[in-house]
Amino acid sequence: MMPWDPEESRRHTKKASSAVSQRQWSSVANSVLAKTGDEGKAVRIANGVVKKRSKKSGRKSGAKRG
């Protein structure tokens, strides 16, 4: 098991398009991998975090949810 670099995030999700989201993806994936030892779980959770972030940043500022 090797830790992931931010650049590797692009192989796992299209949502990690910015440098910030790529660093976040690798940080989350590496953290989950260290805790669980499960690479699949680490990738799934990191993808979910980056996906959530992209949805939030895509929303217009001041727009209400609902």
N, CA, C and O atoms as a GROMACS GRO file, in nm:
protein
  264
    1MET      N    1   0.084  -0.118   0.000
    1MET     CA    2   0.000   0.000   0.000
    1MET      C    3   0.088   0.124   0.000
    1MET      O    4   0.172   0.143   0.088
    2MET      N    5   0.068   0.206  -0.100
    2MET     CA    6   0.145   0.329  -0.110
    2MET      C    7   0.050   0.448  -0.100
    2MET      O    8  -0.064   0.441  -0.145
    3PRO      N    9   0.098   0.556  -0.042
    3PRO     CA   10   0.013   0.675  -0.038
    3PRO      C   11  -0.005   0.733  -0.178
    3PRO      O   12   0.083   0.719  -0.264
    4TRP      N   13  -0.117   0.797  -0.201
    4TRP     CA   14  -0.147   0.857  -0.330
    4TRP      C   15  -0.098   1.000  -0.336
    4TRP      O   16  -0.100   1.072  -0.236
    5ASP      N   17  -0.055   1.042  -0.454
    5ASP     CA   18  -0.018   1.180  -0.482
    5ASP      C   19  -0.144   1.251  -0.534
    5ASP      O   20  -0.234   1.186  -0.586
    6PRO      N   21  -0.150   1.384  -0.520
    6PRO     CA   22  -0.267   1.457  -0.572
    6PRO      C   23  -0.293   1.432  -0.720
    6PRO      O   24  -0.409   1.427  -0.762
    7GLU      N   25  -0.188   1.416  -0.800
    7GLU     CA   26  -0.205   1.394  -0.944
    7GLU      C   27  -0.279   1.265  -0.975
    7GLU      O   28  -0.346   1.253  -1.078
    8GLU      N   29  -0.266   1.168  -0.886
    8GLU     CA   30  -0.331   1.038  -0.908
    8GLU      C   31  -0.482   1.046  -0.895
    8GLU      O   32  -0.553   0.954  -0.937
    9SER      N   33  -0.532   1.151  -0.837
    9SER     CA   34  -0.677   1.165  -0.818
    9SER      C   35  -0.750   1.166  -0.952
    9SER      O   36  -0.865   1.121  -0.960
   10ARG      N   37  -0.686   1.216  -1.055
   10ARG     CA   38  -0.750   1.223  -1.187
   10ARG      C   39  -0.783   1.086  -1.244
   10ARG      O   40  -0.874   1.073  -1.325
   11ARG      N   41  -0.710   0.984  -1.202
   11ARG     CA   42  -0.739   0.847  -1.248
   11ARG      C   43  -0.865   0.793  -1.183
   11ARG      O   44  -0.929   0.702  -1.235
   12HIS      N   45  -0.902   0.849  -1.068
   12HIS     CA   46  -1.013   0.794  -0.990
   12HIS      C   47  -1.142   0.875  -0.997
   12HIS      O   48  -1.250   0.821  -0.973
   13THR      N   49  -1.132   1.004  -1.029
   13THR     CA   50  -1.253   1.086  -1.038
   13THR      C   51  -1.229   1.208  -1.127
   13THR      O   52  -1.121   1.266  -1.126
   14LYS      N   53  -1.330   1.244  -1.203
   14LYS     CA   54  -1.323   1.364  -1.286
   14LYS      C   55  -1.348   1.490  -1.203
   14LYS      O   56  -1.315   1.600  -1.245
   15LYS      N   57  -1.406   1.472  -1.086
   15LYS     CA   58  -1.441   1.586  -1.001
   15LYS      C   59  -1.318   1.656  -0.944
   15LYS      O   60  -1.326   1.773  -0.906
   16ALA      N   61  -1.206   1.589  -0.938
   16ALA     CA   62  -1.083   1.648  -0.884
   16ALA      C   63  -1.012   1.724  -0.995
   16ALA      O   64  -0.905   1.683  -1.040
   17SER      N   65  -1.072   1.833  -1.038
   17SER     CA   66  -1.018   1.906  -1.152
   17SER      C   67  -0.924   2.020  -1.111
   17SER      O   68  -0.842   2.063  -1.192
   18SER      N   69  -0.933   2.068  -0.989
   18SER     CA   70  -0.845   2.176  -0.945
   18SER      C   71  -0.735   2.120  -0.855
   18SER      O   72  -0.746   2.009  -0.804
   19ALA      N   73  -0.630   2.198  -0.838
   19ALA     CA   74  -0.519   2.155  -0.753
   19ALA      C   75  -0.566   2.136  -0.609
   19ALA      O   76  -0.521   2.045  -0.540
   20VAL      N   77  -0.656   2.222  -0.564
   20VAL     CA   78  -0.707   2.212  -0.427
   20VAL      C   79  -0.785   2.082  -0.408
   20VAL      O   80  -0.765   2.011  -0.310
   21SER      N   81  -0.874   2.050  -0.502
   21SER     CA   82  -0.953   1.927  -0.489
   21SER      C   83  -0.864   1.803  -0.503
   21SER      O   84  -0.892   1.701  -0.442
   22GLN      N   85  -0.760   1.811  -0.583
   22GLN     CA   86  -0.668   1.698  -0.597
   22GLN      C   87  -0.592   1.673  -0.467
   22GLN      O   88  -0.574   1.558  -0.426
   23ARG      N   89  -0.548   1.781  -0.402
   23ARG     CA   90  -0.480   1.766  -0.273
   23ARG      C   91  -0.576   1.712  -0.168
   23ARG      O   92  -0.538   1.629  -0.086
   24GLN      N   93  -0.700   1.760  -0.171
   24GLN     CA   94  -0.799   1.711  -0.076
   24GLN      C   95  -0.825   1.562  -0.099
   24GLN      O   96  -0.832   1.485  -0.003
   25TRP      N   97  -0.838   1.523  -0.224
   25TRP     CA   98  -0.863   1.382  -0.256
   25TRP      C   99  -0.752   1.294  -0.200
   25TRP      O  100  -0.778   1.194  -0.133
   26SER      N  101  -0.626   1.332  -0.227
   26SER     CA  102  -0.515   1.247  -0.182
   26SER      C  103  -0.506   1.246  -0.030
   26SER      O  104  -0.472   1.144   0.029
   27SER      N  105  -0.535   1.358   0.034
   27SER     CA  106  -0.530   1.364   0.180
   27SER      C  107  -0.635   1.271   0.242
   27SER      O  108  -0.605   1.195   0.334
   28VAL      N  109  -0.757   1.278   0.191
   28VAL     CA  110  -0.865   1.194   0.243
   28VAL      C  111  -0.836   1.047   0.214
   28VAL      O  112  -0.848   0.962   0.303
   29ALA      N  113  -0.797   1.017   0.092
   29ALA     CA  114  -0.769   0.877   0.054
   29ALA      C  115  -0.657   0.819   0.139
   29ALA      O  116  -0.667   0.706   0.186
   30ASN      N  117  -0.551   0.894   0.158
   30ASN     CA  118  -0.438   0.844   0.238
   30ASN      C  119  -0.476   0.827   0.384
   30ASN      O  120  -0.430   0.734   0.450
   31SER      N  121  -0.559   0.916   0.436
   31SER     CA  122  -0.603   0.907   0.574
   31SER      C  123  -0.688   0.782   0.596
   31SER      O  124  -0.668   0.708   0.692
   32VAL      N  125  -0.784   0.759   0.507
   32VAL     CA  126  -0.870   0.641   0.518
   32VAL      C  127  -0.788   0.514   0.500
   32VAL      O  128  -0.809   0.415   0.570
   33LEU      N  129  -0.694   0.516   0.406
   33LEU     CA  130  -0.608   0.399   0.384
   33LEU      C  131  -0.527   0.367   0.509
   33LEU      O  132  -0.514   0.250   0.547
   34ALA      N  133  -0.474   0.469   0.574
   34ALA     CA  134  -0.395   0.447   0.695
   34ALA      C  135  -0.480   0.389   0.808
   34ALA      O  136  -0.432   0.306   0.885
   35LYS      N  137  -0.605   0.432   0.817
   35LYS     CA  138  -0.693   0.386   0.925
   35LYS      C  139  -0.748   0.246   0.900
   35LYS      O  140  -0.761   0.166   0.992
   36THR      N  141  -0.781   0.217   0.772
   36THR     CA  142  -0.852   0.093   0.743
   36THR      C  143  -0.769  -0.011   0.670
   36THR      O  144  -0.794  -0.130   0.682
   37GLY      N  145  -0.670   0.034   0.593
   37GLY     CA  146  -0.593  -0.058   0.510
   37GLY      C  147  -0.668  -0.103   0.386
   37GLY      O  148  -0.621  -0.192   0.315
   38ASP      N  149  -0.784  -0.044   0.359
   38ASP     CA  150  -0.870  -0.083   0.248
   38ASP      C  151  -0.863   0.024   0.138
   38ASP      O  152  -0.919   0.133   0.151
   39GLU      N  153  -0.792  -0.009   0.028
   39GLU     CA  154  -0.774   0.088  -0.080
   39GLU      C  155  -0.905   0.124  -0.148
   39GLU      O  156  -0.927   0.240  -0.182
   40GLY      N  157  -0.993   0.026  -0.169
   40GLY     CA  158  -1.121   0.053  -0.233
   40GLY      C  159  -1.205   0.150  -0.152
   40GLY      O  160  -1.265   0.243  -0.206
   41LYS      N  161  -1.209   0.127  -0.023
   41LYS     CA  162  -1.285   0.214   0.066
   41LYS      C  163  -1.225   0.355   0.065
   41LYS      O  164  -1.298   0.454   0.064
   42ALA      N  165  -1.093   0.364   0.065
   42ALA     CA  166  -1.025   0.493   0.065
   42ALA      C  167  -1.060   0.573  -0.060
   42ALA      O  168  -1.087   0.693  -0.053
   43VAL      N  169  -1.061   0.507  -0.175
   43VAL     CA  170  -1.094   0.574  -0.301
   43VAL      C  171  -1.240   0.618  -0.301
   43VAL      O  172  -1.270   0.730  -0.341
   44ARG      N  173  -1.330   0.530  -0.257
   44ARG     CA  174  -1.473   0.565  -0.256
   44ARG      C  175  -1.501   0.686  -0.167
   44ARG      O  176  -1.574   0.776  -0.206
   45ILE      N  177  -1.443   0.687  -0.049
   45ILE     CA  178  -1.467   0.797   0.044
   45ILE      C  179  -1.406   0.927  -0.010
   45ILE      O  180  -1.470   1.032  -0.003
   46ALA      N  181  -1.284   0.920  -0.062
   46ALA     CA  182  -1.221   1.040  -0.119
   46ALA      C  183  -1.301   1.093  -0.236
   46ALA      O  184  -1.317   1.214  -0.250
   47ASN      N  185  -1.351   1.004  -0.321
   47ASN     CA  186  -1.434   1.047  -0.434
   47ASN      C  187  -1.560   1.118  -0.384
   47ASN      O  188  -1.601   1.220  -0.440
   48GLY      N  189  -1.621   1.065  -0.279
   48GLY     CA  190  -1.741   1.126  -0.224
   48GLY      C  191  -1.716   1.263  -0.167
   48GLY      O  192  -1.798   1.354  -0.184
   49VAL      N  193  -1.604   1.280  -0.099
   49VAL     CA  194  -1.571   1.411  -0.041
   49VAL      C  195  -1.548   1.514  -0.152
   49VAL      O  196  -1.598   1.626  -0.143
   50VAL      N  197  -1.475   1.476  -0.255
   50VAL     CA  198  -1.448   1.569  -0.365
   50VAL      C  199  -1.576   1.600  -0.441
   50VAL      O  200  -1.596   1.713  -0.484
   51LYS      N  201  -1.661   1.501  -0.458
   51LYS     CA  202  -1.788   1.522  -0.528
   51LYS      C  203  -1.875   1.621  -0.451
   51LYS      O  204  -1.936   1.711  -0.511
   52LYS      N  205  -1.882   1.606  -0.319
   52LYS     CA  206  -1.958   1.697  -0.236
   52LYS      C  207  -1.904   1.839  -0.247
   52LYS      O  208  -1.979   1.935  -0.258
   53ARG      N  209  -1.771   1.850  -0.245
   53ARG     CA  210  -1.707   1.981  -0.256
   53ARG      C  211  -1.740   2.047  -0.389
   53ARG      O  212  -1.764   2.168  -0.394
   54SER      N  213  -1.741   1.969  -0.497
   54SER     CA  214  -1.768   2.027  -0.629
   54SER      C  215  -1.912   2.074  -0.640
   54SER      O  216  -1.940   2.173  -0.708
   55LYS      N  217  -2.004   2.005  -0.574
   55LYS     CA  218  -2.143   2.048  -0.574
   55LYS      C  219  -2.159   2.180  -0.498
   55LYS      O  220  -2.232   2.269  -0.542
   56LYS      N  221  -2.090   2.192  -0.384
   56LYS     CA  222  -2.098   2.315  -0.306
   56LYS      C  223  -2.039   2.432  -0.381
   56LYS      O  224  -2.096   2.542  -0.380
   57SER      N  225  -1.926   2.413  -0.446
   57SER     CA  226  -1.860   2.523  -0.516
   57SER      C  227  -1.934   2.560  -0.644
   57SER      O  228  -1.917   2.671  -0.695
   58GLY      N  229  -2.015   2.469  -0.696
   58GLY     CA  230  -2.092   2.498  -0.816
   58GLY      C  231  -2.216   2.581  -0.790
   58GLY      O  232  -2.273   2.638  -0.883
   59ARG      N  233  -2.257   2.588  -0.666
   59ARG     CA  234  -2.375   2.665  -0.630
   59ARG      C  235  -2.343   2.813  -0.632
   59ARG      O  236  -2.234   2.854  -0.593
   60LYS      N  237  -2.437   2.895  -0.677
   60LYS     CA  238  -2.416   3.039  -0.681
   60LYS      C  239  -2.412   3.093  -0.539
   60LYS      O  240  -2.484   3.046  -0.451
   61SER      N  241  -2.327   3.192  -0.517
   61SER     CA  242  -2.318   3.249  -0.383
   61SER      C  243  -2.447   3.320  -0.350
   61SER      O  244  -2.504   3.391  -0.433
   62GLY      N  245  -2.493   3.300  -0.229
   62GLY     CA  246  -2.617   3.362  -0.185
   62GLY      C  247  -2.742   3.285  -0.225
   62GLY      O  248  -2.852   3.320  -0.182
   63ALA      N  249  -2.728   3.181  -0.304
   63ALA     CA  250  -2.844   3.104  -0.346
   63ALA      C  251  -2.889   3.015  -0.230
   63ALA      O  252  -2.808   2.959  -0.156
   64LYS      N  253  -3.021   3.004  -0.217
   64LYS     CA  254  -3.075   2.921  -0.110
   64LYS      C  255  -3.095   2.781  -0.160
   64LYS      O  256  -3.127   2.758  -0.277
   65ARG      N  257  -3.076   2.686  -0.070
   65ARG     CA  258  -3.099   2.545  -0.103
   65ARG      C  259  -3.246   2.514  -0.088
   65ARG      O  260  -3.319   2.577  -0.011
   66GLY      N  261  -3.288   2.417  -0.165
   66GLY     CA  262  -3.424   2.368  -0.144
   66GLY      C  263  -3.506   2.380  -0.259
   66GLY      O  264  -3.623   2.343  -0.255
   0.00000   0.00000   0.00000
